[in-house]
Amino acid sequence: ELGTPLATIHIAAKELGLSVKPGHPSREDVELIIEQSERCRMILKQISQRRHMTDAAMARATLPGLIEEAVEPHQGSGIHVQCSCSPLQGGSETVEKAPDVIRKPEIIHALGAFVENAVSFAAKEVSVNARWSDEDVRIYITDDGPGFAPSVLAKLGEPYFSERRLEQRGGGMGLGFFIACTLLERTGARVTPYNRQLPARGAVVRIVWPRAAIEAPAGWVEG
């Protein structure tokens, strides 16, 4: 059902591209529509190929496993993506082991979108760090790039904000950032973007869930 209108958008955008010559003010927008509609087609193809992932056996995952699944498509990009998982300081003995979490596709997609953006702007490295306590589960996605420009940081999360033409980061993450935030917020998360404290450089996206919102109870399978 999504494939038919998406194919129409893709074809119409390509036809429009034939009449909008290079250098025209709208050329960049037309190319963006073509690129993103093609990306949507690939996502639909992947969803179709992974229908078996909805099996009850895949309804839960370890927290490290969930992160690895979100990060895996972005390995081998030339940027080192480092993952780590550890309990927060001061937790009880019951939190030493990483929790099993509910494996929701929207969480994997949103985490992947943030990692993709971090990889795009990183100089050498991106880190994805998971922390947990009795009360919450946190994921920090950090890069060593230029960081968020102040004008970008003030507007991140607005649905139609785009800063593709700025030299500093923000390109392509207007609507994408809004969608990723919305998906995570619907799972109970709070998403906070900010810059690292000087002299360190780079951007950080912090995601925090109440532990009860994401943890898979013992014996739980998706109904």
HELIX and SHEET records of a PDB file:
HELIX    1   1 GLY A    3  SER A   19  1                                  17    
HELIX    2   2 ARG A   27  GLN A   49  1                                  23    
HELIX    3   3 ARG A   51  THR A   54  5                                   4    
HELIX    4   4 ALA A   56  MET A   58  5                                   3    
HELIX    5   5 LEU A   63  VAL A   71  1                                   9    
HELIX    6   6 GLU A   72  HIS A   74  5                                   3    
HELIX    7   7 GLU A   93  VAL A   95  5                                   3    
HELIX    8   8 PRO A  105  PHE A  121  1                                  17    
HELIX    9   9 PRO A  150  LEU A  153  1                                   4    
HELIX   10  10 GLY A  174  GLU A  185  1                                  12    
HELIX   11  11 ARG A  211  ILE A  214  1                                   4    
SHEET    1   A 2 ARG A  60  THR A  62  0                                        
SHEET    2   A 2 ASP A 100  ILE A 102 -1                                        
SHEET    1   B 5 HIS A  80  PRO A  87  0                                        
SHEET    2   B 5 GLU A 125  TRP A 132  1                                        
SHEET    3   B 5 ASP A 136  ASP A 143 -1                                        
SHEET    4   B 5 ALA A 203  PRO A 210 -1                                        
SHEET    5   B 5 ARG A 190  ASN A 195 -1                                        
END                                                                             
